[in-house]
Amino acid sequence: MTSVYLLFDSPMPQVEGGGLVLAFQHPQGLAGRVEDIEGDGLEGRIVYVYRRSDGTLQGSATTDAEGAWTWASADADPGTEYFVVAINPAPEATDYAPSAINRLNPVTVA
């Protein structure tokens, strides 16, 4: 059997009935990678996340050096569909066809 040990930095308040309940929340969200036509990751692209049902903006993320991005939110609902659009924010950008991905459902992300 695996054991879990917890160390609290400060005294815990007395709980009625002597019990202690711990709730662990795993962030829900979307993750992906923005690539060029050769499959190389694109850094610095802004990925916008929208709720598919009404198009409202839910948040955004920026790609890292490998083109990876993660959007996590306490409000992300695995039963709701989202779509994402990735754009190049640079003023000198000439790629005027932003990539889009449709019908995404949030999962646990790290």
Secondary structure, DSSP 8 states (H G I E B T S, - for coil): --------SS-----GGG---------EEEEEE-B-TTS-B-TT-EEEEEETTT--EEEEEE--TTSEEEEEETT--TTS-EEEEEE---TT----S-EEEEEE--EE--
